[in-house]
Amino acid sequence: MNEVKLIQELEEINRNVDNSQKLPGAKNIYLAAGWFSDEQESLLKDAFIQLSANPTIAHIHVPLLHQYGGVALGSENGEPDFEWGAMTYKADIKAIDNSDLTVAIFEAEDPDTGTAMELGYSVASNTPVVSVFAGNIDQHPINLMLSFGTDAHVTATKALAEYDFFDITPNKYTGKLI
């Protein structure tokens, strides 16, 4: 895991987005996802690629691309100080408030607690949430607070490319719960 490299890869993906295919009224989203393991990093990148290809999505706010002071948290940058933490938190909350909806990515084997908080804040602020529960959700059950906290869900990032974000229809979570 290298945040600087991941940021560069996400910025490169963003530079190659074809905005000419976006539909009128396309949505602005907040992409909540961890990047603290190789699998989470892979899910974040793939979700970003798939969402970028979706014509119902106009803009994707990726918190990692908007860290306070342009400094990514990671082993290269040490521990966050209070100012960095407070300002990054406030920026993320404001970004959720400014978004039409939240897309939350959860790795079943290791769900990120920060992403769970972002899902909770989105629910509390009446921001619709579409979640991806990736991995083996039967072997690694999803916490009921996450599964019920989402308006709709899919089980693979690949589905985000064609998901109709104009019509978020609730669907029943069918995996195991804890």
Disulfide bonds with the S-S distance in Angstrom:
none
